[in-house]
Amino acid sequence: MIVKRFYLFAGAAAVALTGVSGTALAQKFDREVHIAGFGAKSGVVRSFGVNTEGMMRAAADKINAGGGIKLGDGKMGKVVVTFYDDRCRAEEGISVIRRIASGKFVVAVGPTCSNVAEPLFGILQKTVDDKSDSGLQFPIFTDTAIKGGLAKISAWAFRNVPNETEMYKNLFAWVKKKWPNLKTVYGGVEEDFAHSRFTWYKVMDKQAKAAGFKVLGRAKWLLADTNFTTQVRAMKKAKADIISISSHPFTLCGLLKEMRRQRVKYKVLIGLTSSSSMETLQGCARQAKGIIIPTSFAPVTAAAKEASAGGAKYKASADLHSAAAWENMMVLKQVMESKGVMAKAGTIQADRRKIRDGLAALKNTQGLIGSIKRHKSGEATKPFVYVHAQGKEWKILHDPNK
C-alpha cells in the first residue's frame, strides 16, 4: 500500500472578537455582508473554535480578494466576519445566537459543541411558515457539532459535518477484512460530552458488532478528568484485540499516557473523528502512534492545500471541523449570489430567508476533498479517508473512495 503524507497546520487564531476579516484590500465594495461565527474559544475544547474562526477569516479573505459577493442589484458586497465565544455552554450559545439574530448578520456558522447545537436548534422555528411557531427565524450552518441527526430539529438548521455512522461502518468492516484474526473490541468513552457519548453508544459500539467483533465492555470518564488509572486497569484486564476510544484530544492523551504506563497491549487502536487533529499530536504524539481515525479532511487536493495555507496565516489548524467552516463560507457565497441577497439594512430578514431557502435547495456542493451530497434533512454526506498518527504527522492509511 502506498502511504500518502499530509501535514496539518498548528496554532491558534490570535483575535478573540473583531469586526472585519482580513487585511485591507484594494477592491472597492458597495456594501458589507455580515456573517457571524460562534463556538468554543474557552475551556478544554477551545482550539476547535479558534481554528474555525481562523478558517472563516481566511475564506472571507479569498472571497473578498476575488471581488466579494455579487448582490441582487449587481452591487458588490464585502464579507465581514465577527466571531463569538459560547464557551461550549448551551445557555451561552442560546444567548449568543439571540444576540447575533438581533443584529446585522444574515447567517451564522457554528457552533463547536453538540451539547450547544442541540438545545440551540430547539429555539429555532421548527417548520418554515408555521405561524403558530414563534421560534427564531435565523439560518445556522454548522461546521463542527457532529452528533448524529441534529439538523432535523429545525428547518433553519443545516450542517456540513460527516456521517459518523457511515465512517465507522466502513472502518470496522475494513479492519475486519484487513486483520481477520482480530475478534474483540474494548471501548472507552468521554461520558459527559454529547458528541463522544453519542459516537460510542450509537456508532462505534454498534458498528463494531455489525462487523462481527465481540465488544467486551467499555470504560468511562469525564471531559475534565485527568486521572485514568481505574479505567485503564479494566481495559488492560479485558485483553481486547482492538481498543476503540470515543474521546476528544485532551482526555484521549491522558488516557493514552496511562495506557502506556500500564503497558496495555492491543493490535489496533481506533479514535474519534474529532481527535484527528494537531492537538492530539501536540499532546501525545508518541503515545498516539498508529491510532486510526476516519476524517473528512486532508490536504490532498489543490483546494485543500490552499485552505490549509490560508488558515495558517491566522495560525489556525485545518482539520475536519475547521475545513468545514471554509467550505461553509464558499457555499454561502454561492447561495447568496444565486438567491440575490441584497445586504441592506431593510432586507436583513428577507436575506436570511433567501439563505435558508438556498441552503435547503442544495443537492450537491463541492468540498475540499470531493463532492458533498446534501440531504433534505439539512445534513450532508462527505467523502472521507482513514488516517493514522505517525510522529508529528497524520498520514493517509486508506482511501475507501478508491
ZALO-844688 format. One record per residue (C-alpha): residue in one letter; chain; z, y, x. Coordinates in nm, 3 decimals, padded with zeros to 5 digits. Layout:
<nodes>
NODE rest kette       Z       Y       X
NODE    A     A       Z       Y       X
...
</nodes>
This chain:
<nodes>
NODE rest kette       Z       Y       X
NODE    M     A  00.000  00.000  00.000
NODE    I     A -00.086  00.345  00.127
NODE    V     A  00.220  00.565  00.100
NODE    K     A  00.135  00.928  00.039
NODE    R     A  00.359  01.202  00.154
NODE    F     A  00.468  01.524 -00.002
NODE    Y     A  00.717  01.799  00.050
NODE    L     A  00.938  01.983 -00.194
NODE    F     A  01.030  02.336 -00.103
NODE    A     A  01.401  02.405 -00.088
NODE    G     A  01.602  02.711 -00.170
NODE    A     A  01.736  02.926 -00.448
NODE    A     A  01.600  03.237 -00.617
NODE    A     A  01.782  03.544 -00.497
NODE    V     A  01.764  03.755 -00.810
NODE    A     A  02.005  03.680 -01.097
NODE    L     A  01.857  03.910 -01.359
NODE    T     A  01.579  04.163 -01.320
NODE    G     A  01.322  04.309 -01.549
NODE    V     A  00.992  04.288 -01.363
NODE    S     A  00.848  03.984 -01.190
NODE    G     A  00.675  04.000 -00.856
NODE    T     A  00.576  04.273 -00.619
NODE    A     A  00.389  04.587 -00.714
NODE    L     A  00.025  04.512 -00.786
NODE    A     A -00.272  04.746 -00.777
NODE    Q     A -00.404  04.607 -01.105
NODE    K     A -00.400  04.856 -01.391
NODE    F     A -00.234  04.731 -01.711
NODE    D     A -00.229  04.882 -02.057
NODE    R     A  00.088  04.717 -02.187
NODE    E     A  00.364  04.477 -02.087
NODE    V     A  00.408  04.126 -02.224
NODE    H     A  00.777  04.033 -02.207
NODE    I     A  00.869  03.668 -02.156
NODE    A     A  01.233  03.560 -02.131
NODE    G     A  01.362  03.271 -01.925
NODE    F     A  01.707  03.122 -01.965
NODE    G     A  01.902  02.836 -01.812
NODE    A     A  02.192  02.740 -01.589
NODE    K     A  02.238  02.964 -01.286
NODE    S     A  02.610  02.895 -01.263
NODE    G     A  02.809  02.577 -01.214
NODE    V     A  02.720  02.234 -01.080
NODE    V     A  02.358  02.235 -01.206
NODE    R     A  02.284  02.598 -01.114
NODE    S     A  01.993  02.501 -00.888
NODE    F     A  01.786  02.398 -01.191
NODE    G     A  01.799  02.746 -01.343
NODE    V     A  01.745  02.911 -01.006
NODE    N     A  01.431  02.703 -00.946
NODE    T     A  01.298  02.768 -01.295
NODE    E     A  01.336  03.143 -01.255
NODE    G     A  01.155  03.140 -00.921
NODE    M     A  00.865  02.938 -01.056
NODE    M     A  00.834  03.159 -01.364
NODE    R     A  00.817  03.468 -01.146
NODE    A     A  00.562  03.305 -00.916
NODE    A     A  00.346  03.210 -01.214
NODE    A     A  00.372  03.565 -01.350
NODE    D     A  00.253  03.695 -01.014
NODE    K     A -00.053  03.468 -01.030
NODE    I     A -00.135  03.573 -01.386
NODE    N     A -00.094  03.943 -01.307
NODE    A     A -00.295  03.918 -00.984
NODE    G     A -00.577  03.770 -01.194
NODE    G     A -00.578  04.066 -01.430
NODE    G     A -00.291  03.972 -01.663
NODE    I     A -00.326  03.865 -02.025
NODE    K     A -00.620  03.984 -02.235
NODE    L     A -00.466  04.112 -02.558
NODE    G     A -00.605  04.103 -02.910
NODE    D     A -00.756  04.452 -02.888
NODE    G     A -00.917  04.394 -02.548
NODE    K     A -00.641  04.570 -02.354
NODE    M     A -00.477  04.401 -02.056
NODE    G     A -00.111  04.305 -02.056
NODE    K     A  00.115  04.264 -01.753
NODE    V     A  00.356  03.968 -01.770
NODE    V     A  00.718  04.076 -01.723
NODE    V     A  00.984  03.807 -01.677
NODE    T     A  01.355  03.853 -01.744
NODE    F     A  01.591  03.561 -01.680
NODE    Y     A  01.932  03.497 -01.836
NODE    D     A  02.212  03.265 -01.728
NODE    D     A  02.352  03.046 -02.008
NODE    R     A  02.582  02.857 -01.765
NODE    C     A  02.484  02.525 -01.927
NODE    R     A  02.716  02.601 -02.218
NODE    A     A  02.598  02.561 -02.576
NODE    E     A  02.778  02.864 -02.715
NODE    E     A  02.644  03.086 -02.438
NODE    G     A  02.293  02.951 -02.481
NODE    I     A  02.303  03.037 -02.850
NODE    S     A  02.436  03.384 -02.771
NODE    V     A  02.164  03.436 -02.510
NODE    I     A  01.880  03.333 -02.740
NODE    R     A  02.007  03.562 -03.016
NODE    R     A  02.010  03.847 -02.765
NODE    I     A  01.659  03.760 -02.650
NODE    A     A  01.530  03.739 -03.007
NODE    S     A  01.676  04.081 -03.090
NODE    G     A  01.474  04.242 -02.812
NODE    K     A  01.115  04.290 -02.699
NODE    F     A  01.045  03.929 -02.592
NODE    V     A  00.763  03.736 -02.759
NODE    V     A  00.870  03.390 -02.634
NODE    A     A  01.137  03.222 -02.420
NODE    V     A  01.117  02.943 -02.161
NODE    G     A  01.427  02.723 -02.131
NODE    P     A  01.699  02.601 -02.138
NODE    T     A  01.812  02.384 -01.847
NODE    C     A  02.062  02.160 -02.025
NODE    S     A  02.004  01.926 -02.318
NODE    N     A  02.356  01.994 -02.445
NODE    V     A  02.244  02.357 -02.482
NODE    A     A  01.897  02.284 -02.622
NODE    E     A  02.015  02.053 -02.899
NODE    P     A  02.250  02.296 -03.080
NODE    L     A  02.032  02.593 -02.990
NODE    F     A  01.726  02.439 -03.157
NODE    G     A  01.951  02.386 -03.457
NODE    I     A  01.983  02.761 -03.521
NODE    L     A  01.604  02.799 -03.535
NODE    Q     A  01.416  02.778 -03.863
NODE    K     A  01.351  02.407 -03.918
NODE    T     A  01.028  02.435 -04.118
NODE    V     A  00.781  02.722 -04.092
NODE    D     A  00.755  02.943 -04.403
NODE    D     A  01.062  02.786 -04.568
NODE    K     A  01.204  03.091 -04.745
NODE    S     A  01.530  02.910 -04.812
NODE    D     A  01.587  02.865 -04.437
NODE    S     A  01.731  03.174 -04.269
NODE    G     A  01.712  03.019 -03.922
NODE    L     A  01.585  03.218 -03.627
NODE    Q     A  01.206  03.253 -03.615
NODE    F     A  01.150  03.264 -03.242
NODE    P     A  00.934  03.034 -03.023
NODE    I     A  01.105  02.843 -02.741
NODE    F     A  00.904  02.646 -02.484
NODE    T     A  01.138  02.419 -02.288
NODE    D     A  01.076  02.320 -01.927
NODE    T     A  01.390  02.127 -01.828
NODE    A     A  01.614  01.994 -02.107
NODE    I     A  01.480  01.639 -02.129
NODE    K     A  01.698  01.438 -02.370
NODE    G     A  01.459  01.247 -02.594
NODE    G     A  01.322  01.386 -02.920
NODE    L     A  01.481  01.732 -02.928
NODE    A     A  01.167  01.927 -03.026
NODE    K     A  01.168  01.767 -03.372
NODE    I     A  01.478  01.971 -03.461
NODE    S     A  01.270  02.282 -03.529
NODE    A     A  00.907  02.379 -03.579
NODE    W     A  00.975  02.672 -03.345
NODE    A     A  01.082  02.444 -03.055
NODE    F     A  00.833  02.299 -02.806
NODE    R     A  00.886  02.108 -02.483
NODE    N     A  00.687  02.037 -02.168
NODE    V     A  00.906  01.755 -02.039
NODE    P     A  00.807  01.396 -01.953
NODE    N     A  00.874  01.099 -02.179
NODE    E     A  01.150  00.909 -02.000
NODE    T     A  01.117  00.604 -02.224
NODE    E     A  00.759  00.562 -02.107
NODE    M     A  00.852  00.635 -01.745
NODE    Y     A  01.130  00.377 -01.719
NODE    K     A  00.944  00.120 -01.928
NODE    N     A  00.667  00.133 -01.668
NODE    L     A  00.908  00.148 -01.374
NODE    F     A  01.118 -00.156 -01.471
NODE    A     A  00.805 -00.357 -01.552
NODE    W     A  00.661 -00.262 -01.212
NODE    V     A  00.984 -00.360 -01.033
NODE    K     A  00.984 -00.694 -01.216
NODE    K     A  00.627 -00.763 -01.109
NODE    K     A  00.678 -00.648 -00.750
NODE    W     A  01.008 -00.832 -00.697
NODE    P     A  01.003 -01.128 -00.941
NODE    N     A  01.308 -01.285 -00.777
NODE    L     A  01.535 -00.998 -00.892
NODE    K     A  01.731 -01.084 -01.206
NODE    T     A  02.023 -00.848 -01.265
NODE    V     A  02.097 -00.477 -01.310
NODE    Y     A  02.421 -00.281 -01.294
NODE    G     A  02.423  00.074 -01.429
NODE    G     A  02.601  00.399 -01.366
NODE    V     A  02.616  00.697 -01.599
NODE    E     A  02.733  01.057 -01.590
NODE    E     A  02.905  01.014 -01.925
NODE    D     A  02.965  01.374 -02.036
NODE    F     A  02.617  01.516 -01.969
NODE    A     A  02.377  01.485 -02.265
NODE    H     A  02.069  01.401 -02.059
NODE    S     A  02.220  01.143 -01.825
NODE    R     A  02.415  00.976 -02.108
NODE    F     A  02.107  00.950 -02.329
NODE    T     A  01.890  00.819 -02.048
NODE    W     A  02.127  00.537 -01.958
NODE    Y     A  02.214  00.413 -02.306
NODE    K     A  01.882  00.481 -02.483
NODE    V     A  01.636  00.439 -02.198
NODE    M     A  01.743  00.267 -01.874
NODE    D     A  01.962  00.000 -02.031
NODE    K     A  01.706 -00.086 -02.300
NODE    Q     A  01.402 -00.081 -02.072
NODE    A     A  01.573 -00.294 -01.806
NODE    K     A  01.647 -00.557 -02.071
NODE    A     A  01.296 -00.530 -02.215
NODE    A     A  01.154 -00.603 -01.868
NODE    G     A  01.358 -00.924 -01.853
NODE    F     A  01.657 -00.813 -01.647
NODE    K     A  02.016 -00.901 -01.734
NODE    V     A  02.237 -00.589 -01.744
NODE    L     A  02.579 -00.689 -01.607
NODE    G     A  02.758 -00.368 -01.706
NODE    R     A  02.786 -00.004 -01.612
NODE    A     A  03.028  00.240 -01.451
NODE    K     A  03.110  00.582 -01.599
NODE    W     A  03.213  00.919 -01.455
NODE    L     A  03.202  01.289 -01.544
NODE    L     A  02.987  01.573 -01.414
NODE    A     A  03.283  01.739 -01.241
NODE    D     A  03.418  01.418 -01.082
NODE    T     A  03.447  01.390 -00.706
NODE    N     A  03.622  01.051 -00.672
NODE    F     A  03.421  00.735 -00.747
NODE    T     A  03.639  00.466 -00.589
NODE    T     A  03.712  00.271 -00.907
NODE    Q     A  03.356  00.287 -01.037
NODE    V     A  03.209  00.165 -00.710
NODE    R     A  03.464 -00.114 -00.684
NODE    A     A  03.342 -00.250 -01.018
NODE    M     A  02.982 -00.203 -00.908
NODE    K     A  03.041 -00.398 -00.588
NODE    K     A  03.213 -00.680 -00.778
NODE    A     A  02.912 -00.720 -01.011
NODE    K     A  02.679 -00.810 -00.717
NODE    A     A  02.370 -00.698 -00.908
NODE    D     A  02.020 -00.709 -00.759
NODE    I     A  01.936 -00.362 -00.893
NODE    I     A  02.159 -00.059 -00.935
NODE    S     A  02.028  00.199 -01.183
NODE    I     A  02.206  00.535 -01.179
NODE    S     A  02.168  00.797 -01.453
NODE    S     A  02.325  01.093 -01.279
NODE    H     A  02.235  01.439 -01.150
NODE    P     A  02.230  01.523 -00.776
NODE    F     A  02.594  01.634 -00.731
NODE    T     A  02.761  01.323 -00.870
NODE    L     A  02.477  01.099 -00.754
NODE    C     A  02.552  01.198 -00.395
NODE    G     A  02.925  01.148 -00.441
NODE    L     A  02.864  00.801 -00.582
NODE    L     A  02.613  00.703 -00.312
NODE    K     A  02.853  00.809 -00.036
NODE    E     A  03.127  00.595 -00.189
NODE    M     A  02.883  00.305 -00.222
NODE    R     A  02.807  00.337  00.147
NODE    R     A  03.180  00.348  00.229
NODE    Q     A  03.250  00.034  00.027
NODE    R     A  02.936 -00.136  00.162
NODE    V     A  02.780 -00.212 -00.174
NODE    K     A  02.478 -00.438 -00.136
NODE    Y     A  02.169 -00.425 -00.359
NODE    K     A  01.797 -00.495 -00.342
NODE    V     A  01.665 -00.193 -00.537
NODE    L     A  01.820  00.143 -00.623
NODE    I     A  01.683  00.342 -00.920
NODE    G     A  01.771  00.703 -01.003
NODE    L     A  01.747  00.960 -01.281
NODE    T     A  01.433  01.173 -01.312
NODE    S     A  01.629  01.495 -01.254
NODE    S     A  01.757  01.371 -00.919
NODE    S     A  01.406  01.360 -00.766
NODE    S     A  01.483  01.700 -00.616
NODE    M     A  01.563  01.868 -00.287
NODE    E     A  01.927  01.897 -00.398
NODE    T     A  01.961  01.519 -00.362
NODE    L     A  01.806  01.514 -00.017
NODE    Q     A  02.011  01.812  00.095
NODE    G     A  02.331  01.650 -00.027
NODE    C     A  02.291  01.286  00.077
NODE    A     A  01.954  01.205  00.236
NODE    R     A  02.096  00.919  00.442
NODE    Q     A  02.275  00.751  00.153
NODE    A     A  01.984  00.805 -00.089
NODE    K     A  01.725  00.645  00.139
NODE    G     A  01.492  00.424 -00.062
NODE    I     A  01.609  00.530 -00.409
NODE    I     A  01.316  00.503 -00.653
NODE    I     A  01.270  00.768 -00.923
NODE    P     A  00.984  00.841 -01.165
NODE    T     A  00.877  01.206 -01.168
NODE    S     A  00.612  01.418 -01.339
NODE    F     A  00.554  01.641 -01.036
NODE    A     A  00.435  01.600 -00.679
NODE    P     A  00.223  01.850 -00.482
NODE    V     A -00.075  01.614 -00.458
NODE    T     A -00.336  01.843 -00.613
NODE    A     A -00.459  02.188 -00.510
NODE    A     A -00.296  02.342 -00.819
NODE    A     A  00.037  02.170 -00.749
NODE    K     A  00.034  02.285 -00.388
NODE    E     A -00.040  02.641 -00.498
NODE    A     A  00.251  02.634 -00.743
NODE    S     A  00.485  02.496 -00.476
NODE    A     A  00.384  02.769 -00.232
NODE    G     A  00.425  03.036 -00.499
NODE    G     A  00.775  02.919 -00.584
NODE    A     A  00.869  02.905 -00.217
NODE    K     A  00.813  03.282 -00.196
NODE    Y     A  01.108  03.314 -00.434
NODE    K     A  01.299  03.043 -00.245
NODE    A     A  01.253  02.809 -00.542
NODE    S     A  01.205  02.435 -00.507
NODE    A     A  00.921  02.284 -00.708
NODE    D     A  01.025  01.966 -00.891
NODE    L     A  00.953  01.802 -01.225
NODE    H     A  01.156  02.069 -01.408
NODE    S     A  01.066  02.393 -01.232
NODE    A     A  00.699  02.294 -01.201
NODE    A     A  00.700  02.258 -01.580
NODE    A     A  00.809  02.623 -01.604
NODE    W     A  00.496  02.721 -01.407
NODE    E     A  00.284  02.509 -01.641
NODE    N     A  00.452  02.672 -01.942
NODE    M     A  00.359  03.018 -01.821
NODE    M     A -00.006  02.919 -01.781
NODE    V     A -00.011  02.759 -02.126
NODE    L     A  00.144  03.071 -02.278
NODE    K     A -00.128  03.287 -02.123
NODE    Q     A -00.390  03.058 -02.279
NODE    V     A -00.219  03.066 -02.620
NODE    M     A -00.165  03.444 -02.623
NODE    E     A -00.527  03.513 -02.539
NODE    S     A -00.664  03.264 -02.791
NODE    K     A -00.440  03.394 -03.071
NODE    G     A -00.489  03.763 -02.999
NODE    V     A -00.131  03.864 -02.921
NODE    M     A -00.102  04.245 -02.919
NODE    A     A  00.227  04.303 -02.731
NODE    K     A  00.301  04.625 -02.920
NODE    A     A  00.640  04.742 -03.041
NODE    G     A  00.533  04.694 -03.402
NODE    T     A  00.377  04.349 -03.358
NODE    I     A  00.664  04.156 -03.197
NODE    Q     A  00.737  03.923 -03.488
NODE    A     A  00.367  03.873 -03.562
NODE    D     A  00.309  03.794 -03.195
NODE    R     A  00.592  03.540 -03.199
NODE    R     A  00.437  03.366 -03.496
NODE    K     A  00.096  03.361 -03.326
NODE    I     A  00.250  03.199 -03.019
NODE    R     A  00.434  02.943 -03.230
NODE    D     A  00.118  02.854 -03.419
NODE    G     A -00.082  02.841 -03.098
NODE    L     A  00.164  02.601 -02.932
NODE    A     A  00.172  02.383 -03.243
NODE    A     A -00.209  02.357 -03.245
NODE    L     A -00.242  02.238 -02.885
NODE    K     A -00.356  01.880 -02.833
NODE    N     A -00.403  01.882 -02.456
NODE    T     A -00.315  02.114 -02.170
NODE    Q     A -00.390  02.098 -01.800
NODE    G     A -00.083  02.020 -01.592
NODE    L     A -00.034  02.048 -01.219
NODE    I     A -00.100  01.679 -01.153
NODE    G     A -00.316  01.592 -01.453
NODE    S     A -00.385  01.627 -01.823
NODE    I     A -00.087  01.663 -02.058
NODE    K     A -00.110  01.535 -02.414
NODE    R     A  00.061  01.747 -02.681
NODE    H     A  00.205  01.595 -02.999
NODE    K     A  00.270  01.732 -03.348
NODE    S     A  00.641  01.681 -03.282
NODE    G     A  00.633  01.956 -03.020
NODE    E     A  00.674  01.702 -02.739
NODE    A     A  00.441  01.609 -02.454
NODE    T     A  00.319  01.302 -02.269
NODE    K     A  00.287  01.386 -01.899
NODE    P     A  00.140  01.190 -01.608
NODE    F     A  00.398  01.064 -01.358
NODE    V     A  00.441  00.886 -01.026
NODE    Y     A  00.721  00.689 -00.860
NODE    V     A  00.874  00.846 -00.552
NODE    H     A  01.134  00.723 -00.306
NODE    A     A  01.360  00.910 -00.067
NODE    Q     A  01.265  00.888  00.298
NODE    G     A  01.480  01.109  00.520
NODE    K     A  01.436  01.473  00.422
NODE    E     A  01.126  01.398  00.217
NODE    W     A  01.024  01.239 -00.110
NODE    K     A  00.722  01.012 -00.064
NODE    I     A  00.499  00.870 -00.333
NODE    L     A  00.565  00.500 -00.363
NODE    H     A  00.334  00.417 -00.652
NODE    D     A  00.096  00.593 -00.890
NODE    P     A  00.082  00.400 -01.220
NODE    N     A -00.213  00.612 -01.335
NODE    K     A -00.441  00.439 -01.085
</nodes>
